[in-house]
């Protein structure tokens, strides 16, 4: 179940009767979808599919090695992966108004990815492809407000890999202990290794607090490629990895509907990215549907690919999962909540009935994925269908909630597109 900051509203299992559980593939788009399965066992397989960017624009020459990426509000933050110690804030749609923010007092050995939470940016100085033997692997934790004020406060998270003992030099691009991707959860960090030899990725976890830690090995994913970036929507249980093959064919690797970050027990789907010969590096999202990614400038023989930012729409692949209705508190009664069309341009038709209470008056509230109330209407009467206009909201995923004085009512995800 998704970990919304308002998750107390969705903790519904206490009221559900004990029923037999049937493991299997629970994702309808999968080739082996089992409509009788009640527990996702991670067995879903999917038909081949390709994602084509819906837009792109050129990045300036000084961002020719854009490597990490974070979506933060209306902006995208990125950085270069060699010597440059600045973070760059740019618009999601163009480079107008781009601003650079120096991270003073630090060096850039090999910055490869970045992540964020409410208070900090995290920059991974953990690139390790030159010989596989770095012993100064670290993640810089940068306080956001101090960075914006021009006096960045930076702490360091030092780490080593639990299964790299001893640390041995392997030569360039010949190690399974390189890393170019990470995400930040509520209390920890997850690293995704770029495994040059086996073309897999190992997932490691470590605390997200300053100090010296061991990145503990969790499991491996059969990505069949080189992972170079990652993004997480924690409230929606979605991780998207980006990377490329040995012949520079980019791909996306979707992880979703997993329990407690156990990606092996959730859905795993690889998508081709229609950007041949693009060295894609960073990826980020604000809502789990629309993604931004960047590629470094690449030149080899007669091929030259300039640095760009690309916008991707994954609604066709994640929209059904992200808009799945949350079950009522007591499914033994015949309450229903229908919201349609969903996704929509912001105009939703709602039909609901509730036999648990004699009251037809409900408070309607809409939350964004951070848990903030973005729309509220103080008493809706459930005596038929009514129209809800959310067209003034930004595109994205929201949680619609109806509650009364007598019941907890309903919750459902809706998508404004």
C-alpha positions as CSV (number, residue, x, y, z in Angstrom):
1,X,0.0,0.0,0.0
2,X,1.2,3.5,-0.8
3,X,2.9,5.4,2.0
4,X,1.1,8.8,1.6
5,X,1.9,11.2,4.4
6,X,-1.9,10.9,5.0
7,X,-1.6,7.2,5.1
8,X,-3.6,7.0,8.3
9,X,-6.6,7.7,6.1
10,X,-5.9,4.6,4.1
11,X,-5.1,2.1,6.8
12,X,-8.1,0.0,6.0
13,X,-7.0,-3.5,6.6
14,X,-8.2,-3.7,10.2
15,X,-11.8,-4.0,9.0
16,X,-11.2,-6.6,6.4
17,X,-12.2,-10.2,7.1
18,X,-9.6,-12.9,6.9
19,X,-9.6,-14.5,3.5
20,X,-7.6,-17.0,1.6
21,X,-4.8,-15.5,-0.4
22,X,-3.9,-16.5,-3.9
23,X,-0.4,-15.5,-5.2
24,X,0.1,-14.6,-8.8
25,X,0.4,-11.8,-11.3
26,X,-2.1,-9.0,-10.3
27,X,-1.2,-6.4,-12.9
28,X,-3.7,-6.3,-15.8
29,X,-1.3,-5.1,-18.5
30,X,0.9,-8.2,-17.9
31,X,0.9,-11.1,-20.4
32,X,0.3,-13.6,-17.5
33,X,-2.3,-11.5,-15.6
34,X,-4.3,-13.7,-13.2
35,X,-7.7,-12.1,-12.3
36,X,-8.0,-14.6,-9.5
37,X,-4.8,-13.7,-7.8
38,X,-5.0,-11.6,-4.6
39,X,-1.3,-11.3,-3.7
40,X,1.3,-10.0,-6.1
41,X,4.1,-12.5,-6.1
42,X,6.4,-10.6,-8.5
43,X,5.8,-13.1,-11.4
44,X,4.4,-10.6,-14.0
45,X,5.9,-10.6,-17.5
46,X,5.1,-8.0,-20.1
47,X,5.1,-7.6,-23.9
48,X,7.9,-5.5,-25.4
49,X,7.1,-1.8,-25.6
50,X,8.9,1.4,-26.5
51,X,8.6,4.9,-25.0
52,X,9.2,7.9,-27.3
53,X,9.8,11.3,-25.6
54,X,7.0,13.8,-26.0
55,X,9.4,16.7,-26.1
56,X,13.0,17.6,-25.7
57,X,15.3,20.7,-25.8
58,X,19.0,21.4,-25.9
59,X,21.0,21.9,-22.8
60,X,23.8,24.6,-22.7
61,X,27.3,23.5,-23.4
62,X,28.4,23.8,-19.8
63,X,25.9,21.0,-19.0
64,X,27.4,18.6,-21.5
65,X,27.9,16.0,-18.7
66,X,24.5,16.3,-17.0
67,X,24.4,13.2,-14.8
68,X,22.0,13.4,-11.9
69,X,18.5,14.8,-11.9
70,X,15.8,15.7,-9.5
71,X,12.3,17.2,-10.1
72,X,11.5,19.7,-7.4
73,X,8.3,21.7,-7.9
74,X,8.3,23.4,-11.2
75,X,12.1,23.0,-11.6
76,X,14.6,20.4,-12.5
77,X,17.9,20.2,-10.7
78,X,20.9,18.6,-12.3
79,X,24.8,18.5,-12.1
80,X,27.8,17.5,-14.1
81,X,29.8,14.4,-13.3
82,X,33.4,15.7,-13.5
83,X,35.1,18.5,-11.5
84,X,32.1,21.0,-11.6
85,X,30.8,21.6,-8.1
86,X,27.6,23.5,-9.0
87,X,24.0,22.4,-8.9
88,X,21.9,23.8,-11.7
89,X,18.2,24.7,-11.5
90,X,16.3,24.9,-14.8
91,X,12.7,25.0,-15.9
92,X,11.0,21.8,-16.8
93,X,10.3,23.2,-20.3
94,X,13.3,25.2,-21.3
95,X,16.6,26.8,-20.1
96,X,15.2,30.3,-19.6
97,X,16.0,31.5,-16.1
98,X,18.6,28.8,-15.4
99,X,20.5,29.4,-12.2
100,X,23.7,27.9,-10.9
101,X,24.3,27.2,-7.2
102,X,27.9,26.5,-6.1
103,X,28.4,23.8,-3.5
104,X,31.4,25.4,-1.8
105,X,34.0,23.5,0.2
106,X,33.7,20.2,-1.7
107,X,35.2,18.5,-4.7
108,X,33.7,16.5,-7.5
109,X,35.6,13.2,-8.0
110,X,32.7,11.6,-9.9
111,X,29.2,12.9,-9.1
112,X,26.8,10.5,-10.7
113,X,23.3,11.0,-9.3
114,X,21.2,13.1,-7.0
115,X,18.1,12.7,-4.9
116,X,16.1,14.8,-2.5
117,X,13.7,14.9,0.4
118,X,11.9,17.8,2.0
119,X,15.1,19.4,3.5
120,X,18.1,18.1,1.6
121,X,19.6,17.4,-1.7
122,X,21.8,14.3,-1.8
123,X,24.6,14.1,-4.4
124,X,26.3,10.8,-5.0
125,X,30.1,11.1,-5.4
126,X,30.3,7.4,-6.0
127,X,31.3,6.8,-9.6
128,X,33.8,4.0,-9.5
129,X,34.4,2.9,-13.1
130,X,38.0,4.0,-13.5
131,X,39.4,1.0,-11.6
132,X,36.6,-0.2,-9.3
133,X,38.8,0.4,-6.2
134,X,37.6,3.7,-4.7
135,X,37.8,3.8,-0.9
136,X,36.4,7.3,-0.7
137,X,32.8,6.6,-1.8
138,X,30.5,9.3,-0.4
139,X,27.2,11.1,-0.7
140,X,27.0,14.8,0.0
141,X,24.0,15.9,2.0
142,X,23.2,19.6,1.1
143,X,20.7,21.6,3.1
144,X,18.3,23.1,0.5
145,X,17.6,26.5,2.2
146,X,21.3,27.1,2.8
147,X,22.1,26.3,-0.8
148,X,19.5,28.8,-2.0
149,X,20.9,31.4,0.3
150,X,24.4,31.1,-1.1
151,X,26.0,29.5,2.0
152,X,25.5,25.8,1.6
153,X,25.7,23.6,4.6
154,X,27.1,20.2,3.6
155,X,27.5,16.9,5.5
156,X,29.0,13.7,4.2
157,X,27.7,10.1,4.2
158,X,30.8,7.9,3.7
159,X,30.2,4.2,2.8
160,X,31.7,1.0,1.6
161,X,30.0,-2.0,0.0
162,X,29.3,-5.0,2.3
163,X,30.2,-7.5,-0.4
164,X,33.4,-5.8,-1.7
165,X,36.0,-7.2,0.6
166,X,38.8,-6.8,-0.1
167,X,38.6,-3.8,-2.5
168,X,40.5,-4.8,-5.6
169,X,41.4,-2.9,-8.7
170,X,39.8,-4.3,-11.8
171,X,40.8,-1.8,-14.5
172,X,38.5,0.6,-16.4
173,X,34.8,-0.3,-17.0
174,X,35.4,-3.8,-15.6
175,X,33.8,-3.8,-12.1
176,X,30.4,-4.7,-10.6
177,X,31.0,-2.1,-7.8
178,X,30.3,1.1,-9.8
179,X,27.2,3.1,-8.9
180,X,25.4,5.8,-10.8
181,X,21.9,5.7,-9.3
182,X,20.2,6.2,-5.9
183,X,16.9,7.1,-4.3
184,X,16.1,8.5,-0.8
185,X,13.3,7.0,1.3
186,X,11.9,8.3,4.6
187,X,14.8,6.9,6.6
188,X,17.4,5.4,4.3
189,X,19.0,5.4,0.9
190,X,18.9,2.8,-1.8
191,X,21.8,2.5,-4.3
192,X,21.6,0.7,-7.6
193,X,24.9,-0.4,-8.9
194,X,26.1,-0.1,-12.5
195,X,27.4,-3.6,-13.1
196,X,29.8,-3.5,-16.1
197,X,30.5,-7.3,-16.0
198,X,27.2,-9.0,-15.4
199,X,24.8,-6.3,-16.7
200,X,22.7,-6.5,-13.6
201,X,22.1,-4.1,-10.8
202,X,22.6,-4.8,-7.1
203,X,20.4,-2.9,-4.7
204,X,22.1,-1.7,-1.5
205,X,20.7,0.2,1.5
206,X,22.3,2.5,4.0
207,X,21.2,5.2,6.5
208,X,20.8,8.7,5.1
209,X,22.5,10.4,8.0
210,X,26.1,11.7,8.0
211,X,28.8,9.3,9.2
212,X,30.6,6.2,8.0
213,X,28.3,3.3,7.0
214,X,28.3,0.0,5.2
215,X,25.9,-0.3,2.2
216,X,24.2,-3.6,2.8
217,X,23.5,-5.8,-0.2
218,X,19.8,-6.5,-0.5
219,X,19.3,-8.3,-3.9
220,X,20.0,-8.2,-7.6
221,X,17.7,-7.2,-10.5
222,X,18.1,-8.7,-13.9
223,X,18.0,-5.4,-15.8
224,X,20.3,-6.7,-18.7
225,X,22.0,-3.3,-19.0
226,X,23.9,-0.5,-17.3
227,X,21.8,1.5,-14.8
228,X,22.7,5.2,-14.7
229,X,19.9,6.9,-12.8
230,X,16.9,6.4,-10.6
231,X,13.9,8.2,-9.3
232,X,11.3,7.3,-6.6
233,X,7.8,8.4,-5.8
234,X,7.7,7.0,-2.3
235,X,4.0,7.7,-1.7
236,X,3.0,5.7,-4.8
237,X,5.5,2.7,-4.5
238,X,7.1,3.5,-7.9
239,X,10.8,3.5,-8.8
240,X,12.0,4.1,-12.4
241,X,15.5,3.3,-13.4
242,X,17.2,4.6,-16.5
243,X,20.2,3.2,-18.3
244,X,21.5,1.8,-21.6
245,X,22.9,-1.3,-23.2
246,X,26.5,-2.0,-24.2
247,X,25.6,-0.6,-27.7
248,X,24.1,2.5,-26.2
249,X,20.4,1.6,-26.5
250,X,18.6,3.4,-23.7
251,X,16.0,1.7,-21.5
252,X,13.7,2.3,-18.6
253,X,13.1,-0.2,-15.9
254,X,9.9,0.2,-13.9
255,X,9.5,-1.1,-10.4
256,X,6.0,-0.8,-8.7
257,X,3.5,-2.4,-6.4
258,X,6.2,-3.8,-4.1
259,X,6.0,-4.4,-0.4
260,X,8.5,-2.6,1.8
261,X,11.0,-1.9,-1.0
262,X,11.2,-5.6,-1.9
263,X,11.3,-5.1,-5.6
264,X,11.6,-8.8,-6.3
265,X,8.1,-9.2,-5.0
266,X,6.6,-6.4,-7.1
267,X,6.2,-5.6,-10.8
268,X,9.3,-5.3,-12.9
269,X,9.0,-4.0,-16.5
270,X,11.7,-3.0,-19.0
271,X,10.8,-0.5,-21.7
272,X,13.0,0.5,-24.6
273,X,13.6,4.3,-24.8
274,X,13.5,5.6,-28.4
275,X,16.7,7.6,-28.1
276,X,19.3,5.5,-30.0
277,X,23.0,6.5,-29.2
278,X,22.0,8.7,-26.3
279,X,24.0,8.3,-23.2
280,X,21.1,8.8,-20.8
281,X,22.2,9.6,-17.2
282,X,19.6,11.3,-15.0
283,X,15.9,10.8,-14.4
284,X,13.3,12.5,-12.2
285,X,9.5,12.8,-11.7
286,X,7.1,14.8,-9.6
287,X,4.0,12.7,-10.0
288,X,4.9,9.3,-11.2
289,X,3.5,9.8,-14.7
290,X,5.6,12.6,-16.4
291,X,9.3,12.1,-16.2
292,X,12.3,14.2,-17.3
293,X,15.7,12.7,-18.2
294,X,19.0,14.0,-19.6
295,X,21.7,12.7,-21.8
296,X,25.4,13.6,-21.8
297,X,27.1,14.7,-25.0
298,X,28.3,11.6,-26.8
299,X,30.7,11.5,-29.7
300,X,32.3,8.5,-31.3
301,X,33.5,7.9,-34.9
302,X,30.8,9.5,-37.1
303,X,28.1,9.7,-34.3
304,X,27.7,12.8,-32.2
305,X,24.7,13.3,-29.9
306,X,24.4,16.7,-28.2
307,X,23.3,17.1,-24.5
308,X,19.5,17.4,-24.1
309,X,16.6,17.1,-21.7
310,X,13.7,14.9,-22.6
311,X,10.1,14.7,-21.3
312,X,8.5,11.3,-21.1
313,X,4.8,10.3,-20.4
314,X,4.5,6.9,-18.8
315,X,0.7,7.1,-18.3
316,X,0.2,4.2,-20.7
317,X,2.3,2.0,-18.5
318,X,1.7,3.2,-15.0
319,X,-1.6,5.1,-15.2
320,X,-3.8,2.1,-14.5
321,X,-1.8,1.1,-11.4
322,X,-1.6,4.6,-10.1
323,X,-5.4,5.2,-10.5
324,X,-6.5,1.9,-9.0
325,X,-9.4,2.6,-6.6
326,X,-8.7,2.1,-2.8
327,X,-11.2,-0.3,-1.4
328,X,-14.0,0.9,1.0
329,X,-13.6,0.3,4.7
330,X,-16.2,-2.5,4.7
331,X,-16.5,-4.2,1.4
332,X,-19.3,-6.5,2.7
333,X,-21.7,-3.6,2.2
334,X,-22.7,-2.4,-1.2
335,X,-21.0,1.1,-1.1
336,X,-19.6,2.3,-4.4
337,X,-17.5,5.2,-5.6
338,X,-17.1,5.8,-9.3
339,X,-14.9,8.6,-10.7
340,X,-14.9,8.9,-14.4
341,X,-13.2,9.6,-16.8
342,X,-10.0,8.9,-14.9
343,X,-7.5,10.2,-16.1
344,X,-9.2,13.3,-17.3
345,X,-8.4,17.0,-18.1
346,X,-9.6,17.9,-14.6
347,X,-13.4,17.5,-15.0
348,X,-14.5,14.4,-13.2
349,X,-18.0,12.9,-12.8
350,X,-18.5,11.3,-9.4
351,X,-21.2,8.8,-8.4
352,X,-21.3,7.4,-4.9
353,X,-23.6,5.6,-2.5
354,X,-23.1,4.5,1.1
355,X,-25.4,2.2,3.0
356,X,-23.3,2.4,6.2
357,X,-24.8,5.7,7.3
358,X,-28.1,7.5,7.0
359,X,-26.2,10.7,6.2
360,X,-25.6,11.8,2.6
361,X,-23.4,14.7,3.6
362,X,-19.7,14.2,3.0
363,X,-16.7,16.5,3.2
364,X,-14.7,16.3,-0.1
365,X,-11.0,17.0,0.0
366,X,-8.2,16.5,-2.6
367,X,-4.6,15.9,-1.6
368,X,-1.5,16.1,-3.7
369,X,1.2,13.4,-3.4
370,X,2.9,15.2,-0.5
371,X,-0.3,15.1,1.6
372,X,-1.2,18.8,1.2
373,X,-4.9,19.7,0.7
374,X,-5.2,21.3,-2.7
375,X,-9.0,21.4,-2.9
376,X,-11.8,21.2,-0.3
377,X,-15.6,21.4,-0.5
378,X,-17.4,21.2,2.7
379,X,-20.5,19.1,2.3
380,X,-21.2,17.0,-0.8
381,X,-24.5,15.2,-0.9
382,X,-24.2,11.6,-2.2
383,X,-27.7,11.5,-3.7
384,X,-26.6,10.9,-7.3
385,X,-23.8,12.0,-9.6
386,X,-22.1,15.3,-9.4
387,X,-19.2,17.0,-11.3
388,X,-15.9,17.9,-9.7
389,X,-13.7,20.5,-11.5
390,X,-10.0,20.2,-10.8
391,X,-8.9,21.7,-14.0
392,X,-7.1,24.5,-12.2
393,X,-4.6,22.0,-10.6
394,X,-1.3,21.1,-12.2
395,X,-1.1,17.8,-14.1
396,X,-0.4,14.9,-11.8
397,X,-1.8,12.3,-9.4
398,X,-4.1,13.3,-6.5
399,X,-6.0,11.5,-3.8
400,X,-9.7,12.3,-3.6
401,X,-11.3,11.7,-0.2
402,X,-14.9,11.7,0.9
403,X,-15.6,11.5,4.7
404,X,-18.7,12.0,6.9
405,X,-19.2,12.4,10.6
406,X,-20.2,8.7,10.8
407,X,-17.8,6.9,8.4
408,X,-14.3,7.2,7.0
409,X,-15.9,7.1,3.5
410,X,-13.8,6.6,0.4
411,X,-10.4,7.4,-1.0
412,X,-9.4,7.1,-4.6
413,X,-6.5,8.2,-6.8
414,X,-7.3,10.5,-9.7
415,X,-5.1,11.8,-12.5
416,X,-5.3,15.3,-14.0
417,X,-3.6,15.2,-17.4
